[in-house]
Amino acid sequence: MTSMNRRRVLVAKPRGYCAGVDRAVQAVEKALEQYGAPIYVRKQIVHNTHVVQTLEERGAIFVEETEQVPEDAIVVFSAHGVSPAVHVEAAQRGLRTIDATCPLVTKVHNEAKRFAAQDYDILLIGHEGHEEVEGTAGEAPDRIHLVDGLAGVNQVQVKDPERVAWLSQTTLSVDETNETVAALKGRFPNLLDPPSDDICYATQNRQVAVKEIAKQAQLVIVVGSDNSSNSVRLVEVAVDAGADAAYLVDNASFIQEAWLEGVDTVGLTSGASVPDELVAGVLAKLAAHGFDEVEEVSSIEENVRFALPHELRRDLRAAI
């Protein structure tokens, strides 16, 4: 460790929005610019309190269910995706929709449909109640069985143990998912893997980075909201990787001075739906407490970009 008169912050990169989050936030901003307020959004567009509040101030209205959107209004579907039933309901009510589902989530939806069409039972590794899990499960409700971590491995029942495949929520811990898959393969030796990794590249990159800083830091601060699965996982990964303590904070105001007592190295990272300005705010607060030496720790450079939803490339007013 460093000496007590040298207080430093190790900042994990990458940080800021991942491509899927950036696309979803831009979709709402573009819709507000193109059509004016209000623009309705089903669920939180991304799981970050600051982002949601900022969009609300610009005229976005967040609702829990499609039935809360007035007929003929424009509604944006969040980055976490929705089930086919939600699309049907929106069409029946004459809503003009913009689908901001992350393309990586759409990939998992397509895999679910393909496995179901091939008569496989699908073991979906994920957290019960998470919007992404609900959307994916809706693609093949009679075929998909939720496996919520290792505890769910022995509970799952399938029609034919020889025709079973697995998929996962995109924001899980890579290590825990691998453990769950290994346990599932112990029960189902012929378990079929998805054609490509389901866990989001940004989630994986941030977990790799936080492992690096956790080896050197007594305390790790993760910037993110408590309903953000990938942010919560970063706290768990930091502790597993060796940090004495790790805390999740929505912004700098959540930091408690007691956390910093006896600490000379703080690790700092953020979830994939956190704007960089919140990280800057935490750095400023840490600097005010003597942590004015900042070192960036890079893992993998992110250069992925996704195009805006196709609905924003045509006039929704003329489409109805």
Residue frames as qw, qx, qy, qz and C-alpha x, y, z in Angstrom:
[[0.000, 0.885, 0.466, 0.000, 0.00, 0.00, 0.00],
 [0.313, 0.673, -0.054, 0.668, 0.99, 3.63, -0.34],
 [0.321, -0.081, -0.530, 0.781, 2.22, 5.69, 2.56],
 [0.064, -0.700, -0.655, 0.276, -0.36, 7.56, 4.64],
 [0.038, -0.658, -0.012, 0.752, 0.77, 10.96, 3.37],
 [0.119, 0.191, -0.643, -0.732, 0.04, 9.94, -0.22],
 [0.493, 0.360, 0.665, -0.429, -3.69, 9.62, -0.80],
 [0.095, 0.244, -0.644, -0.718, -4.66, 8.55, -4.27],
 [0.725, 0.329, 0.351, -0.493, -7.61, 7.48, -6.40],
 [0.211, -0.130, 0.855, 0.455, -7.38, 4.70, -8.96],
 [0.574, 0.413, 0.131, -0.694, -10.01, 5.37, -11.61],
 [0.543, 0.077, 0.813, 0.197, -11.08, 2.37, -13.67],
 [0.434, 0.480, -0.281, -0.709, -11.58, 2.83, -17.38],
 [0.017, -0.407, -0.413, -0.815, -13.74, 2.43, -19.39],
 [0.029, 0.456, 0.630, -0.628, -16.39, 4.61, -17.79],
 [0.318, 0.291, -0.150, -0.890, -19.35, 6.64, -18.99],
 [0.790, 0.270, 0.188, -0.517, -22.19, 5.35, -21.12],
 [0.470, -0.055, 0.822, 0.318, -21.90, 2.08, -22.96],
 [0.062, 0.013, -0.594, -0.802, -23.17, 2.02, -26.55],
 [0.202, -0.477, -0.831, -0.202, -26.58, 0.56, -25.68],
 [0.212, -0.677, -0.471, 0.523, -27.22, 3.14, -22.97],
 [0.112, -0.358, 0.216, 0.901, -25.98, 5.97, -25.17],
 [0.094, -0.198, -0.740, -0.635, -28.36, 4.87, -27.94],
 [0.230, -0.607, -0.760, 0.032, -31.34, 4.69, -25.58],
 [0.199, -0.642, -0.270, 0.689, -30.72, 8.09, -23.99],
 [0.049, -0.226, 0.411, 0.882, -30.18, 9.67, -27.39],
 [0.071, -0.386, -0.829, -0.398, -33.44, 8.10, -28.58],
 [0.176, -0.749, -0.576, 0.276, -35.42, 9.95, -25.92],
 [0.193, -0.572, 0.051, 0.796, -33.50, 13.20, -26.51],
 [0.059, -0.027, 0.641, 0.765, -34.02, 12.95, -30.26],
 [0.093, -0.558, -0.801, -0.197, -37.74, 12.19, -29.86],
 [0.179, -0.753, -0.379, 0.508, -38.16, 15.24, -27.61],
 [0.148, -0.435, 0.304, 0.835, -36.31, 17.38, -30.13],
 [0.013, 0.080, 0.763, 0.641, -38.20, 15.99, -33.12],
 [0.267, -0.518, -0.739, -0.338, -41.73, 15.77, -31.73],
 [0.212, -0.527, 0.181, -0.803, -41.73, 17.93, -28.62],
 [0.017, 0.000, 0.857, -0.516, -42.83, 17.13, -25.09],
 [0.604, -0.492, 0.608, -0.153, -44.29, 15.05, -23.73],
 [0.611, 0.315, -0.707, -0.166, -42.60, 11.84, -24.83],
 [0.834, -0.399, 0.204, -0.323, -43.61, 8.81, -22.80],
 [0.324, 0.477, -0.812, 0.083, -41.09, 6.15, -21.77],
 [0.896, -0.294, -0.221, -0.250, -42.11, 2.70, -20.53],
 [0.848, -0.376, -0.119, 0.353, -40.03, 1.95, -17.42],
 [0.265, -0.827, 0.261, 0.422, -36.76, 3.78, -16.77],
 [0.658, 0.703, -0.241, -0.119, -34.97, 4.26, -20.08],
 [0.619, 0.305, -0.628, 0.360, -31.80, 3.10, -18.29],
 [0.686, -0.597, -0.399, 0.118, -31.28, 2.29, -14.63],
 [0.454, 0.017, -0.235, 0.859, -29.80, 5.57, -13.46],
 [0.115, -0.759, -0.534, 0.355, -31.61, 8.10, -11.28],
 [0.147, -0.571, 0.129, 0.798, -29.71, 11.13, -12.59],
 [0.062, 0.010, 0.706, 0.705, -30.37, 10.27, -16.24],
 [0.067, -0.580, -0.801, -0.132, -34.08, 9.73, -15.60],
 [0.150, -0.760, -0.356, 0.522, -34.43, 13.02, -13.69],
 [0.148, -0.398, 0.345, 0.837, -32.59, 14.93, -16.40],
 [0.015, -0.204, -0.778, -0.594, -34.90, 13.57, -19.11],
 [0.114, -0.685, -0.703, 0.154, -37.96, 14.29, -16.97],
 [0.145, -0.652, -0.100, 0.738, -36.86, 17.92, -16.74],
 [0.017, -0.234, 0.549, 0.802, -36.81, 18.02, -20.55],
 [0.604, 0.148, -0.083, -0.778, -40.34, 16.64, -20.88],
 [0.457, 0.065, -0.874, -0.152, -40.08, 12.85, -20.75],
 [0.677, -0.323, 0.251, -0.612, -42.79, 11.10, -18.76],
 [0.202, 0.248, -0.946, 0.047, -41.88, 7.71, -17.33],
 [0.783, -0.164, 0.041, -0.599, -44.63, 5.16, -16.81],
 [0.481, -0.300, 0.816, -0.117, -44.67, 1.60, -15.55],
 [0.511, 0.262, 0.814, 0.087, -47.04, 0.11, -18.10],
 [0.134, 0.151, 0.568, 0.798, -48.13, 0.86, -21.66],
 [0.129, -0.679, -0.706, -0.158, -51.75, 1.31, -20.55],
 [0.281, -0.725, -0.264, 0.571, -50.70, 4.51, -18.79],
 [0.219, -0.180, 0.388, 0.877, -49.74, 6.13, -22.10],
 [0.470, 0.533, 0.254, -0.656, -52.51, 8.19, -23.76],
 [0.720, 0.409, 0.537, 0.161, -53.74, 6.84, -27.08],
 [0.540, 0.791, 0.119, 0.263, -51.91, 8.15, -30.15],
 [0.271, -0.907, 0.313, 0.072, -48.98, 9.32, -28.01],
 [0.623, 0.545, -0.539, 0.155, -45.33, 8.43, -28.63],
 [0.781, -0.567, 0.245, -0.093, -43.79, 5.88, -26.27],
 [0.366, 0.637, -0.674, 0.079, -40.16, 4.79, -26.08],
 [0.956, -0.248, -0.154, -0.022, -39.34, 1.26, -24.95],
 [0.392, -0.835, 0.382, 0.049, -36.35, 1.15, -22.62],
 [0.271, 0.634, -0.719, -0.088, -32.90, -0.28, -23.29],
 [0.386, -0.239, 0.853, -0.257, -33.82, -3.39, -21.30],
 [0.221, -0.008, -0.848, -0.481, -36.32, -4.59, -23.91],
 [0.610, 0.028, 0.334, -0.718, -39.96, -5.66, -23.78],
 [0.451, 0.100, 0.886, 0.027, -41.87, -8.82, -24.53],
 [0.010, 0.213, 0.699, 0.682, -43.89, -9.31, -27.75],
 [0.143, -0.670, -0.725, 0.072, -47.05, -8.85, -25.69],
 [0.165, -0.659, -0.162, 0.716, -46.06, -5.24, -24.95],
 [0.055, -0.163, 0.529, 0.831, -45.62, -4.53, -28.66],
 [0.096, -0.430, -0.830, -0.342, -49.07, -6.01, -29.35],
 [0.184, -0.718, -0.555, 0.379, -50.67, -3.94, -26.61],
 [0.140, -0.504, 0.106, 0.846, -49.06, -0.75, -27.91],
 [0.015, -0.049, -0.689, -0.723, -50.32, -1.47, -31.44],
 [0.142, -0.560, -0.811, -0.091, -53.84, -2.19, -30.19],
 [0.183, -0.772, -0.375, 0.480, -53.91, 1.18, -28.41],
 [0.445, 0.832, 0.198, 0.265, -52.63, 3.06, -31.46],
 [0.432, -0.815, 0.178, 0.343, -49.40, 4.14, -29.81],
 [0.596, 0.743, -0.269, 0.141, -46.48, 5.34, -31.87],
 [0.851, -0.482, 0.125, 0.169, -43.50, 3.38, -30.61],
 [0.344, 0.776, -0.510, 0.141, -39.74, 3.88, -30.58],
 [0.963, -0.242, -0.096, 0.063, -37.89, 0.71, -29.62],
 [0.074, 0.850, -0.474, 0.217, -34.68, 1.67, -27.80],
 [0.950, -0.274, 0.151, 0.012, -33.87, -1.91, -26.77],
 [0.221, -0.702, 0.621, 0.271, -30.11, -2.43, -26.63],
 [0.705, 0.431, -0.467, -0.315, -29.09, -4.47, -29.68],
 [0.182, 0.325, -0.901, 0.222, -27.25, -6.88, -27.37],
 [0.460, 0.091, 0.672, -0.573, -30.51, -7.57, -25.56],
 [0.724, 0.422, -0.096, -0.537, -32.26, -8.01, -28.91],
 [0.407, 0.431, -0.800, -0.092, -29.63, -10.63, -29.72],
 [0.144, -0.076, 0.904, -0.394, -30.65, -12.62, -26.64],
 [0.627, 0.315, 0.317, -0.638, -34.33, -12.30, -27.64],
 [0.656, 0.482, -0.428, -0.394, -33.50, -13.72, -31.06],
 [0.199, 0.315, -0.920, 0.124, -31.55, -16.59, -29.52],
 [0.400, 0.076, 0.724, -0.557, -34.54, -17.42, -27.31],
 [0.711, 0.415, 0.048, -0.566, -36.87, -17.53, -30.32],
 [0.528, 0.487, -0.663, -0.212, -34.46, -19.70, -32.26],
 [0.006, 0.203, -0.937, 0.284, -33.95, -22.23, -29.46],
 [0.533, 0.201, 0.552, -0.609, -37.69, -22.40, -28.81],
 [0.695, 0.469, -0.212, -0.503, -38.37, -23.02, -32.50],
 [0.469, 0.398, -0.788, -0.028, -35.91, -25.93, -32.34],
 [0.821, -0.366, -0.364, -0.245, -37.86, -27.49, -29.45],
 [0.495, 0.147, -0.596, 0.615, -35.34, -26.71, -26.71],
 [0.466, -0.816, -0.326, 0.102, -36.13, -25.84, -23.12],
 [0.368, 0.645, -0.176, 0.646, -34.25, -22.63, -22.32],
 [0.607, -0.562, -0.369, 0.422, -32.59, -21.98, -18.97],
 [0.183, 0.814, 0.035, 0.551, -32.43, -18.20, -18.59],
 [0.597, -0.278, -0.399, 0.638, -29.83, -17.17, -16.00],
 [0.034, 0.507, 0.077, 0.858, -30.90, -13.88, -14.48],
 [0.004, -0.082, -0.622, 0.779, -32.62, -12.05, -11.66],
 [0.013, -0.583, -0.810, -0.067, -36.33, -12.52, -11.08],
 [0.027, -0.865, -0.390, 0.315, -38.30, -9.34, -11.74],
 [0.252, -0.460, 0.317, 0.790, -35.60, -7.61, -13.79],
 [0.534, 0.631, 0.072, -0.558, -37.09, -5.93, -16.85],
 [0.281, 0.530, -0.708, -0.371, -34.62, -7.56, -19.21],
 [0.143, -0.037, 0.985, -0.093, -35.50, -11.04, -17.90],
 [0.467, 0.468, 0.568, -0.490, -39.22, -10.34, -18.26],
 [0.468, 0.656, -0.231, -0.545, -38.76, -9.19, -21.84],
 [0.186, 0.397, -0.869, -0.227, -36.65, -12.19, -22.85],
 [0.263, 0.103, 0.922, -0.266, -38.96, -14.66, -21.10],
 [0.521, 0.516, 0.307, -0.606, -41.88, -13.20, -23.03],
 [0.349, 0.500, -0.604, -0.513, -40.35, -14.38, -26.31],
 [0.600, 0.043, -0.777, -0.185, -41.00, -18.03, -25.40],
 [0.462, -0.471, 0.393, -0.640, -42.92, -18.19, -22.09],
 [0.957, -0.106, 0.031, -0.269, -43.69, -21.90, -22.38],
 [0.872, 0.303, -0.265, 0.277, -40.05, -22.77, -22.98],
 [0.267, 0.600, -0.416, 0.629, -38.05, -20.44, -20.73],
 [0.741, -0.547, -0.369, 0.125, -37.17, -21.36, -17.15],
 [0.012, -0.889, 0.272, -0.369, -35.56, -18.74, -14.93],
 [0.831, -0.167, -0.342, 0.406, -32.41, -19.78, -13.06],
 [0.139, -0.937, 0.090, -0.308, -31.64, -17.11, -10.47],
 [0.070, -0.722, 0.647, -0.234, -28.05, -18.02, -9.62],
 [0.241, 0.243, -0.935, 0.097, -26.69, -21.21, -8.12],
 [0.362, 0.052, 0.697, -0.617, -29.67, -21.52, -5.81],
 [0.694, 0.360, 0.084, -0.618, -31.95, -22.09, -8.77],
 [0.259, 0.424, -0.810, -0.310, -29.92, -24.81, -10.47],
 [0.005, 0.020, 0.993, -0.117, -31.48, -27.77, -8.68],
 [0.380, 0.388, 0.536, -0.646, -35.00, -26.37, -8.83],
 [0.424, 0.434, -0.349, -0.714, -35.39, -26.18, -12.59],
 [0.633, 0.154, 0.756, -0.067, -37.45, -28.87, -14.34],
 [0.257, 0.447, -0.487, -0.705, -37.39, -29.46, -18.10],
 [0.865, 0.239, 0.041, -0.439, -39.33, -31.60, -20.55],
 [0.949, 0.253, -0.080, 0.171, -36.34, -33.33, -22.12],
 [0.536, -0.743, 0.242, 0.319, -32.92, -33.17, -20.39],
 [0.675, 0.030, 0.479, 0.560, -31.28, -33.90, -23.75],
 [0.271, 0.602, 0.384, 0.646, -32.69, -30.76, -25.38],
 [0.356, -0.857, -0.255, 0.272, -31.75, -27.89, -23.10],
 [0.490, 0.495, -0.008, 0.718, -29.97, -24.60, -23.87],
 [0.381, -0.664, -0.361, 0.533, -28.97, -21.67, -21.69],
 [0.244, 0.707, 0.134, 0.650, -29.06, -17.89, -22.10],
 [0.447, -0.410, -0.455, 0.652, -28.32, -15.09, -19.66],
 [0.042, -0.969, -0.207, 0.125, -29.25, -11.59, -18.68],
 [0.622, 0.625, -0.091, 0.463, -26.65, -9.26, -20.20],
 [0.057, -0.807, 0.274, -0.520, -25.67, -7.46, -16.96],
 [0.894, -0.441, -0.073, -0.033, -24.63, -10.34, -14.70],
 [0.367, -0.722, 0.576, 0.114, -21.33, -11.11, -13.02],
 [0.625, 0.482, -0.579, -0.203, -19.21, -13.06, -15.49],
 [0.098, 0.325, -0.898, 0.282, -17.70, -15.25, -12.76],
 [0.487, 0.063, 0.658, -0.571, -21.03, -16.07, -11.11],
 [0.757, 0.405, -0.087, -0.506, -22.62, -16.82, -14.47],
 [0.486, 0.451, -0.746, -0.061, -19.80, -19.21, -15.33],
 [0.143, -0.167, 0.874, -0.433, -20.30, -20.96, -11.98],
 [0.648, 0.234, 0.391, -0.610, -24.03, -21.29, -12.63],
 [0.706, 0.471, -0.382, -0.366, -23.44, -22.66, -16.13],
 [0.250, 0.379, -0.881, 0.131, -20.97, -25.20, -14.77],
 [0.355, 0.004, 0.774, -0.524, -23.52, -26.35, -12.20],
 [0.721, 0.375, 0.099, -0.575, -26.22, -26.60, -14.86],
 [0.592, 0.474, -0.616, -0.210, -23.95, -28.72, -17.03],
 [0.079, -0.242, 0.912, -0.322, -23.53, -31.00, -14.05],
 [0.561, 0.250, 0.599, -0.513, -27.27, -31.63, -14.21],
 [0.733, 0.616, 0.214, -0.193, -27.62, -31.45, -17.99],
 [0.605, -0.347, 0.482, 0.531, -24.39, -32.70, -19.64],
 [0.435, 0.369, 0.589, 0.572, -25.69, -31.90, -23.14],
 [0.004, 0.847, 0.299, -0.440, -26.62, -28.32, -22.23],
 [0.567, 0.531, 0.311, 0.548, -26.27, -26.20, -25.36],
 [0.314, -0.439, -0.086, 0.837, -24.37, -22.90, -25.19],
 [0.363, 0.854, 0.195, -0.318, -25.60, -19.73, -26.91],
 [0.770, 0.514, 0.111, 0.361, -23.82, -19.04, -30.21],
 [0.370, 0.508, -0.250, 0.737, -22.00, -16.09, -28.62],
 [0.290, -0.185, -0.623, 0.703, -21.50, -14.63, -25.17],
 [0.144, -0.766, -0.567, -0.266, -24.69, -13.04, -23.82],
 [0.417, -0.725, -0.242, 0.492, -23.12, -10.84, -21.14],
 [0.291, 0.952, 0.074, 0.057, -22.68, -7.31, -22.44],
 [0.701, 0.354, -0.181, 0.592, -19.16, -6.34, -23.49],
 [0.040, -0.698, 0.191, -0.689, -19.40, -3.18, -21.36],
 [0.789, -0.548, 0.072, -0.268, -20.41, -5.17, -18.30],
 [0.947, -0.025, -0.063, 0.314, -17.46, -7.50, -18.82],
 [0.476, 0.555, -0.168, 0.661, -15.00, -4.66, -19.45],
 [0.295, -0.724, 0.190, -0.594, -16.01, -2.86, -16.25],
 [0.904, -0.415, 0.054, -0.090, -15.72, -6.05, -14.22],
 [0.838, 0.213, -0.121, 0.487, -12.22, -6.67, -15.57],
 [0.208, 0.653, -0.178, 0.706, -11.23, -3.08, -14.72],
 [0.547, -0.686, 0.141, -0.459, -12.63, -3.16, -11.19],
 [0.962, -0.199, -0.079, 0.168, -10.73, -6.38, -10.47],
 [0.631, 0.398, -0.177, 0.642, -7.51, -4.53, -11.32],
 [0.059, -0.643, 0.212, -0.733, -8.12, -1.57, -9.03],
 [0.785, -0.531, -0.055, -0.313, -9.55, -3.71, -6.21],
 [0.888, 0.006, -0.273, 0.370, -6.18, -5.47, -5.87],
 [0.451, 0.253, -0.229, 0.825, -4.59, -2.15, -4.90],
 [0.245, -0.491, 0.001, -0.836, -7.38, -0.27, -3.13],
 [0.002, -0.078, -0.832, 0.549, -8.66, -0.59, 0.42],
 [0.361, 0.524, 0.513, -0.576, -11.94, 1.01, -0.59],
 [0.150, 0.166, 0.684, 0.694, -13.80, 0.86, -3.91],
 [0.327, 0.475, 0.343, -0.741, -16.56, 3.31, -4.73],
 [0.234, 0.285, 0.800, 0.474, -18.95, 2.34, -7.53],
 [0.263, 0.276, 0.071, -0.922, -21.03, 5.13, -9.01],
 [0.281, -0.148, -0.803, -0.505, -24.45, 3.85, -10.03],
 [0.590, -0.278, 0.081, -0.754, -28.05, 3.50, -8.93],
 [0.384, -0.236, 0.842, -0.298, -29.15, 0.63, -6.72],
 [0.794, 0.336, 0.391, -0.320, -31.55, -0.73, -9.36],
 [0.501, 0.697, -0.469, -0.209, -28.71, -1.03, -11.88],
 [0.991, -0.118, 0.070, 0.011, -27.78, -4.71, -12.07],
 [0.761, 0.424, -0.197, 0.450, -24.37, -4.11, -13.64],
 [0.020, -0.728, 0.344, -0.593, -23.50, -1.49, -10.99],
 [0.777, -0.483, 0.248, -0.318, -24.50, -3.78, -8.12],
 [0.976, 0.112, -0.046, 0.180, -22.39, -6.54, -9.65],
 [0.451, 0.658, -0.319, 0.512, -19.36, -4.23, -9.66],
 [0.431, -0.669, 0.387, -0.466, -19.59, -3.85, -5.88],
 [0.952, -0.194, 0.211, -0.111, -19.65, -7.63, -5.50],
 [0.841, 0.423, -0.122, 0.314, -16.77, -8.13, -7.92],
 [0.124, 0.779, -0.372, 0.490, -14.66, -5.51, -6.11],
 [0.633, -0.553, 0.425, -0.336, -15.01, -7.27, -2.76],
 [0.985, 0.055, 0.159, 0.024, -14.37, -10.68, -4.31],
 [0.699, 0.587, -0.159, 0.377, -11.23, -9.28, -5.96],
 [0.663, -0.038, -0.390, 0.637, -9.70, -8.11, -2.70],
 [0.061, -0.569, 0.063, -0.818, -11.04, -4.69, -1.72],
 [0.101, -0.071, -0.768, 0.628, -11.60, -4.31, 2.04],
 [0.261, 0.566, 0.585, -0.519, -14.88, -2.53, 1.36],
 [0.094, 0.157, 0.573, 0.799, -16.96, -1.41, -1.61],
 [0.197, 0.534, 0.547, -0.615, -19.95, 0.89, -1.74],
 [0.241, 0.501, 0.632, 0.540, -22.51, 1.88, -4.36],
 [0.043, -0.537, -0.272, 0.797, -23.31, 5.60, -4.57],
 [0.432, 0.758, 0.484, 0.068, -25.73, 7.47, -6.81],
 [0.331, 0.826, -0.055, 0.453, -23.54, 10.57, -6.68],
 [0.396, 0.377, -0.503, 0.670, -20.89, 12.29, -4.55],
 [0.414, -0.503, 0.206, -0.730, -23.37, 13.31, -1.84],
 [0.923, -0.239, -0.201, -0.226, -23.79, 9.66, -0.84],
 [0.654, 0.292, -0.537, 0.445, -20.14, 9.27, 0.22],
 [0.636, -0.760, -0.121, -0.064, -19.68, 9.01, 3.98],
 [0.102, 0.833, -0.484, 0.247, -16.53, 10.49, 5.49],
 [0.710, -0.450, 0.515, -0.168, -16.19, 7.50, 7.80],
 [0.942, 0.310, 0.117, 0.061, -15.48, 5.31, 4.77],
 [0.526, 0.750, -0.245, 0.318, -12.30, 7.29, 4.11],
 [0.457, -0.779, 0.388, -0.181, -10.79, 6.97, 7.58],
 [0.641, -0.415, 0.633, 0.132, -7.51, 5.07, 7.51],
 [0.782, 0.457, 0.396, 0.152, -7.69, 4.73, 3.73],
 [0.205, -0.633, 0.339, 0.665, -4.88, 5.89, 1.44],
 [0.028, 0.132, -0.741, -0.657, -6.01, 4.30, -1.85],
 [0.566, 0.389, 0.467, -0.557, -9.57, 4.53, -3.18],
 [0.223, 0.095, 0.808, 0.536, -10.69, 2.71, -6.29],
 [0.388, 0.472, 0.233, -0.757, -13.36, 4.41, -8.35],
 [0.101, 0.095, 0.844, 0.518, -15.51, 2.90, -11.08],
 [0.457, 0.249, 0.176, -0.836, -18.98, 3.36, -12.51],
 [0.609, 0.309, 0.724, -0.097, -21.79, 1.38, -14.07],
 [0.355, 0.161, 0.639, 0.663, -22.48, 1.32, -17.78],
 [0.022, 0.758, 0.551, 0.348, -25.43, 3.73, -17.48],
 [0.402, -0.754, -0.207, 0.477, -23.61, 6.44, -15.50],
 [0.401, 0.874, 0.022, 0.273, -22.76, 9.78, -17.14],
 [0.672, 0.201, -0.302, 0.645, -19.14, 10.88, -16.69],
 [0.094, -0.660, 0.117, -0.736, -20.19, 14.05, -14.85],
 [0.784, -0.565, -0.046, -0.253, -21.19, 11.95, -11.81],
 [0.883, -0.051, -0.150, 0.441, -17.73, 10.36, -11.71],
 [0.337, 0.512, -0.126, 0.780, -16.19, 13.84, -11.92],
 [0.451, -0.700, 0.005, -0.553, -18.31, 14.89, -8.95],
 [0.911, -0.396, -0.078, 0.080, -17.01, 11.99, -6.87],
 [0.722, 0.221, -0.128, 0.643, -13.42, 12.82, -7.85],
 [0.016, 0.666, -0.083, 0.741, -13.97, 16.42, -6.72],
 [0.688, -0.646, 0.008, -0.332, -15.32, 15.29, -3.35],
 [0.930, -0.170, -0.088, 0.313, -12.43, 12.88, -2.85],
 [0.501, 0.457, -0.120, 0.725, -9.95, 15.63, -3.75],
 [0.287, -0.736, 0.059, -0.611, -11.54, 17.84, -1.09],
 [0.831, -0.529, 0.119, -0.123, -10.68, 15.10, 1.42],
 [0.342, -0.717, 0.575, 0.195, -7.06, 14.92, 0.35],
 [0.734, 0.109, 0.631, 0.226, -7.31, 12.31, -2.39],
 [0.303, 0.849, -0.074, -0.426, -5.86, 14.60, -5.03],
 [0.074, -0.460, 0.793, 0.392, -3.57, 12.15, -6.80],
 [0.804, 0.331, 0.261, -0.419, -5.55, 10.49, -9.60],
 [0.119, -0.366, 0.841, 0.381, -4.34, 7.57, -11.67],
 [0.782, 0.276, -0.054, -0.556, -6.41, 6.09, -14.49],
 [0.409, -0.221, 0.881, 0.084, -6.27, 2.33, -14.91],
 [0.592, 0.364, -0.317, -0.645, -7.26, 1.24, -18.40],
 [0.679, -0.007, 0.733, -0.036, -8.51, -2.17, -19.43],
 [0.439, 0.298, 0.709, 0.465, -10.07, -2.41, -22.88],
 [0.105, 0.231, -0.127, -0.959, -10.88, 0.55, -25.11],
 [0.402, 0.512, 0.738, -0.177, -14.52, 0.69, -26.12],
 [0.057, 0.287, -0.365, -0.884, -15.34, 1.89, -29.63],
 [0.115, 0.404, 0.892, 0.166, -18.73, 0.22, -30.16],
 [0.245, 0.199, 0.048, -0.948, -21.47, 2.44, -31.58],
 [0.250, 0.422, 0.871, 0.031, -25.12, 1.65, -32.31],
 [0.046, -0.290, -0.402, -0.867, -27.36, 3.53, -34.73],
 [0.376, 0.025, 0.368, -0.850, -30.46, 5.23, -33.38],
 [0.479, 0.306, 0.799, -0.195, -33.71, 3.22, -33.52],
 [0.227, 0.214, 0.668, 0.675, -35.06, 3.05, -37.06],
 [0.006, -0.783, -0.622, 0.016, -38.30, 4.75, -35.98],
 [0.196, -0.808, -0.043, 0.554, -36.35, 7.98, -35.50],
 [0.246, -0.247, 0.578, 0.738, -35.21, 7.80, -39.10],
 [0.049, -0.430, -0.695, -0.574, -38.77, 8.18, -40.36],
 [0.256, -0.259, 0.122, -0.923, -41.63, 10.48, -39.42],
 [0.004, -0.216, -0.930, 0.298, -43.78, 8.80, -36.78],
 [0.346, 0.414, 0.305, -0.785, -46.53, 11.34, -37.34],
 [0.523, 0.384, -0.429, -0.628, -46.85, 10.23, -40.94],
 [0.188, 0.163, -0.967, -0.052, -46.65, 6.56, -39.99],
 [0.215, 0.283, 0.808, -0.470, -50.05, 6.47, -38.27]]
